[in-house]
Amino acid sequence: MATAQPRPLDPRHGIHRPTQGTPARRRNSVRRTSTIDSQRPDGVEGRVTVAAHARDLLTTADGDARTVAASDLHATIDWFGGYLVESLQATPDDARLASLLGRRASSGFRGAVSELLPDERARHSPLYLLLDDLPGALLVSGSAIVQAGIRRRPAGPILQSSDMCSGWRTGGTLVLETTRVGFVPAVTGPLAGDLLNPDDPEAWHQLPALGPHSTRRLRRLDVWRADGVLHADSFFRDSHVSEELVETSIHEYAVHAEVDPESLRVLRSEATAHALPWQECNSAPQSAVDIEGRTVGELRDWVRAEMTGIRTCTHLNDTLRSLDDVAALAELVTD
């Protein structure tokens, strides 16, 4: 990305401690990484083209790395038309995805994916992760519209509402500014840190450069066994690339969880925020403890249904939901 600086920070911004680098892979561990890149090659008001990739990389006891699963997803989205899916193709190919054409990749999309691809959900496959994550990534892609100063919203229902999360609380920056000017205020995030590890070219799947007015949803989930428990170390970042090719972080979270290998219940969950858009968001990480005592296999549905309101953050919730995959990934590794 370019070395230009982001625009001046809004004094009401949230935590700014962007992550640099990536932890070394442990022996006897599996690392799942994914990216969903939403670009606007025809201009900021044009259609969104999505290029997504997810990979599961097993690191053996000898330190060798082997890809055990991977998937690509490509889509074209009429964003202003209400997140309408115009094209959708996966690698490996799955003909069932044609049933999602013409749908809104927003409310109801995740449920439709679960019904259409129950085998992929049961296997906790990389493809299912990408499809489940698509609505959130497309919502974040609206940052390009806000940053460009375009006061136009997609067709369909409004997806944000007062008190839906910590940042959207009544009396907070987002609600007050949106009421005052009639549009969501632009986030002024920190420069996104470089996550690549020159000593470990396998640490991430390929991360292509992003074009102007684009966003990236990026994930890393490391799973291993130690001291009689399953460990999960998760990293999440939503970022925006400006017209000048400056990449800034919108949300960054790290979550570490410990899981009982027999009952699969979460024994401990702790979240650390590295970048948050507004000062009201800063209290959200404490809600990560709410999943303690739940089994990992129920987290995708339970978090969506139960973790709502100003105590939470929808982006942190998306990070916690991904821990649903821990048990499946742990089957690949030994103590």
C-alpha positions in Angstrom: 0.0 0.0 0.0 1.0 3.6 -0.4 3.0 5.4 2.3 0.6 8.4 2.3 -1.0 9.2 5.7 -4.7 8.8 6.4 -6.8 11.9 6.9 -6.7 13.6 10.3 -8.2 11.5 13.1 -11.6 12.3 14.5 -10.9 12.9 18.2 -13.8 10.6 19.1 -12.1 7.6 17.6 -11.8 4.3 19.5 -8.7 2.2 20.4 -5.8 2.5 17.9 -3.2 -0.2 18.5 -3.0 -1.8 15.1 -1.4 -5.2 14.9 2.0 -5.7 13.3 3.2 -9.2 12.2 1.8 -12.6 12.7 2.7 -15.2 15.4 4.9 -18.1 14.4 3.0 -21.3 13.6 3.2 -23.9 16.3 4.1 -27.5 15.6 1.1 -29.8 15.7 -1.3 -27.0 14.9 -3.7 -26.0 12.1 -4.0 -22.4 10.9 -7.1 -21.3 9.0 -6.7 -18.0 7.1 -9.3 -16.2 5.0 -9.8 -13.0 3.2 -12.8 -11.4 1.5 -11.8 -8.6 -0.8 -14.5 -6.3 -2.0 -13.4 -4.0 -4.8 -15.1 -1.4 -7.0 -13.2 -1.6 -10.3 -15.8 0.6 -12.2 -15.6 3.4 -9.6 -16.8 3.9 -6.1 -20.4 3.8 -7.1 -20.1 0.8 -9.3 -20.8 -2.9 -8.6 -18.7 -4.7 -6.0 -16.6 -7.6 -7.2 -15.7 -10.1 -4.5 -12.6 -12.3 -4.5 -12.4 -14.5 -1.4 -10.1 -17.3 -0.3 -9.8 -19.5 2.7 -7.1 -22.1 3.5 -6.5 -24.6 6.2 -2.7 -25.2 6.8 -1.5 -28.1 8.9 1.8 -27.8 10.6 3.2 -31.2 11.5 5.3 -32.3 14.5 8.3 -31.9 12.2 7.4 -28.3 11.3 6.3 -29.2 7.8 3.4 -27.3 6.3 0.6 -28.9 4.3 -2.6 -27.4 2.9 -5.5 -29.7 3.9 -8.4 -27.7 2.6 -8.9 -24.5 0.5 -11.7 -22.7 -1.3 -12.1 -19.6 -3.5 -15.2 -17.6 -4.0 -15.9 -15.0 -6.6 -19.0 -12.9 -6.8 -20.5 -9.7 -8.4 -22.8 -7.7 -6.1 -25.2 -4.9 -7.0 -24.5 -3.1 -3.8 -26.8 -0.1 -4.3 -29.4 -2.5 -5.5 -29.6 -4.0 -2.0 -26.6 -6.3 -1.9 -28.1 -8.4 -4.8 -26.0 -11.4 -5.9 -25.5 -11.2 -9.6 -22.9 -13.9 -10.0 -21.4 -16.4 -7.6 -18.8 -19.1 -8.3 -16.7 -21.3 -6.0 -13.5 -23.3 -6.5 -14.0 -26.2 -6.2 -17.2 -25.7 -8.1 -20.6 -26.2 -6.5 -23.7 -26.1 -8.7 -25.9 -25.4 -5.8 -24.7 -21.9 -5.5 -26.8 -20.9 -8.5 -29.8 -21.0 -6.1 -28.3 -17.9 -4.4 -28.4 -15.7 -7.5 -30.7 -12.8 -7.2 -30.8 -13.0 -3.4 -29.8 -10.2 -1.1 -26.5 -11.0 0.6 -27.7 -9.5 3.8 -30.5 -10.5 6.2 -31.5 -14.1 5.6 -28.5 -15.0 3.5 -26.7 -17.0 6.1 -29.8 -19.0 6.8 -30.2 -19.7 3.1 -26.6 -20.9 2.9 -27.1 -23.3 5.8 -30.2 -24.8 4.2 -28.6 -25.0 0.8 -25.2 -26.5 1.9 -25.9 -28.5 5.1 -22.9 -30.7 4.4 -20.5 -27.8 4.1 -21.7 -26.4 7.4 -21.4 -29.8 9.1 -17.8 -30.1 7.9 -17.0 -26.5 8.9 -15.5 -26.2 5.4 -13.6 -23.1 4.1 -16.3 -22.6 1.6 -19.0 -22.4 4.3 -16.9 -19.8 6.2 -16.6 -17.6 3.1 -20.3 -17.7 2.4 -21.3 -17.2 6.0 -18.9 -14.2 6.2 -20.1 -12.6 3.0 -22.9 -10.4 4.4 -20.7 -8.9 7.0 -17.9 -8.2 4.5 -20.3 -6.5 2.1 -21.8 -4.4 4.8 -18.2 -3.2 5.7 -17.6 -2.5 2.0 -19.9 0.5 2.5 -17.0 2.2 4.2 -15.8 3.1 0.7 -19.0 5.0 0.0 -18.9 6.9 3.3 -15.2 7.7 2.9 -15.8 9.0 -0.6 -18.5 11.4 0.8 -21.3 9.8 -1.2 -24.6 10.2 0.6 -26.4 7.3 -0.9 -27.5 4.1 0.7 -28.3 0.7 -0.8 -31.9 -0.2 -1.5 -33.8 -2.3 1.1 -34.1 -2.3 4.8 -31.7 -0.2 7.0 -29.4 -2.7 8.7 -28.1 -0.5 11.5 -30.3 0.7 14.4 -29.9 2.4 17.7 -28.6 0.2 20.5 -27.8 -2.7 18.2 -24.2 -2.7 19.5 -21.8 -0.7 21.6 -20.9 1.7 18.8 -24.5 2.4 17.8 -25.7 3.2 21.3 -28.3 5.9 21.9 -26.4 9.2 22.6 -23.2 7.9 21.1 -21.1 9.4 18.2 -22.7 7.3 15.5 -26.3 7.9 16.4 -25.8 11.6 17.2 -23.9 12.3 14.0 -26.2 10.3 11.8 -29.2 12.1 13.2 -27.4 15.5 12.8 -26.2 15.2 9.2 -28.4 12.3 7.9 -25.5 10.0 7.1 -23.1 7.7 8.9 -19.9 9.6 9.8 -16.6 8.4 8.2 -14.3 6.3 10.3 -10.7 7.6 10.7 -8.8 4.5 11.5 -5.1 3.9 12.0 -2.8 2.7 9.3 -3.2 -1.0 8.9 -0.1 -2.9 10.1 1.9 -5.3 7.9 1.0 -8.8 8.9 3.4 -10.7 6.6 6.2 -12.6 8.2 9.3 -12.6 5.9 10.7 -15.6 7.8 7.5 -17.7 7.1 6.1 -17.3 3.6 3.5 -19.9 4.5 2.1 -17.9 7.4 -0.7 -16.5 5.1 -2.3 -17.5 1.9 -1.5 -15.0 -0.9 -2.7 -11.5 -0.1 -3.0 -9.6 -3.4 -2.8 -5.8 -3.4 -6.1 -4.0 -3.2 -7.3 -1.2 -5.5 -8.9 2.1 -4.6 -12.2 2.2 -2.7 -11.9 -1.4 -1.6 -12.2 -3.2 1.7 -10.8 -6.5 3.1 -12.1 -8.8 5.8 -9.2 -10.9 7.0 -9.1 -13.7 9.5 -6.6 -16.0 11.1 -7.5 -18.9 13.5 -4.8 -21.1 15.0 -5.8 -24.3 16.9 -3.6 -26.6 18.9 -3.7 -28.9 21.9 -1.6 -28.2 25.0 -1.9 -28.9 28.8 -5.0 -31.0 28.3 -7.1 -28.3 26.6 -7.7 -27.0 23.1 -6.3 -23.5 22.4 -7.7 -21.2 19.8 -6.0 -17.9 18.8 -8.1 -15.8 16.5 -7.3 -12.5 14.7 -9.9 -10.4 12.8 -9.4 -7.3 10.7 -11.8 -5.2 8.6 -9.8 -2.6 6.6 -10.4 0.1 3.9 -8.2 1.2 1.1 -8.7 4.8 0.0 -8.5 6.4 -3.4 -4.8 7.2 -2.6 -4.3 3.5 -1.8 -3.9 4.1 1.9 -5.1 1.1 3.9 -6.5 1.8 7.4 -8.0 -0.5 9.9 -11.7 -0.2 10.8 -11.9 -3.1 13.3 -9.2 -5.3 14.7 -9.7 -8.0 17.3 -7.7 -10.8 18.8 -9.4 -13.5 20.8 -7.8 -16.3 22.7 -10.0 -19.2 23.9 -9.5 -22.4 25.8 -11.8 -25.3 25.2 -12.4 -28.6 27.1 -11.5 -31.3 24.5 -14.2 -33.7 25.9 -17.2 -31.5 26.5 -16.1 -28.9 23.9 -17.2 -26.2 26.3 -15.4 -22.9 26.3 -13.4 -22.7 29.5 -12.0 -19.2 28.9 -12.5 -16.5 26.4 -10.6 -13.2 26.2 -10.7 -10.5 23.6 -8.3 -7.6 22.9 -9.2 -4.7 20.6 -6.5 -3.3 18.4 -8.6 -0.9 16.3 -12.1 0.3 16.9 -13.9 3.1 15.1 -15.5 5.1 17.9 -14.9 5.7 21.6 -18.2 4.0 22.5 -16.9 0.8 21.0 -14.0 0.5 23.5 -16.1 -1.4 26.1 -17.2 -4.2 23.8 -14.2 -6.6 24.2 -15.4 -7.5 27.7 -18.4 -9.3 26.2 -16.1 -12.1 24.9 -16.5 -13.8 28.3 -20.2 -14.4 27.5 -19.4 -17.5 25.5 -17.7 -19.2 28.4 -19.6 -22.4 29.3 -21.1 -22.7 25.8 -20.0 -25.5 23.5 -18.1 -24.4 20.4 -20.5 -26.1 18.1 -23.4 -23.8 19.1 -21.5 -20.5 18.8 -22.5 -19.5 15.2 -26.2 -19.5 16.1 -26.0 -18.7 19.8 -23.9 -15.6 19.4 -26.2 -14.2 16.7 -29.3 -14.8 18.8 -28.1 -13.9 22.2 -25.1 -11.4 22.0 -27.0 -8.2 21.1 -27.2 -4.7 22.5 -24.7 -2.1 23.6 -22.6 -4.6 25.5 -21.4 -6.2 22.3 -19.9 -5.4 18.9 -21.1 -7.1 15.8 -17.5 -7.4 14.5 -16.4 -9.1 17.7 -19.4 -11.3 17.5 -18.3 -12.4 14.0 -14.9 -13.3 15.5 -16.5 -15.3 18.3 -18.8 -17.1 15.9 -15.8 -18.4 13.9 -14.8 -20.4 17.0 -17.6 -22.7 16.0 -14.9 -24.3 13.8 -12.5 -25.1 16.6 -13.5 -28.7 17.2 -13.4 -29.6 13.5 -10.0 -28.1 13.0 -8.7 -29.7 16.2 -9.4 -33.2 14.7 -6.4 -32.5 12.4 -3.9 -32.1 15.2 -2.4 -34.1 18.1 -1.1 -33.2 21.5 
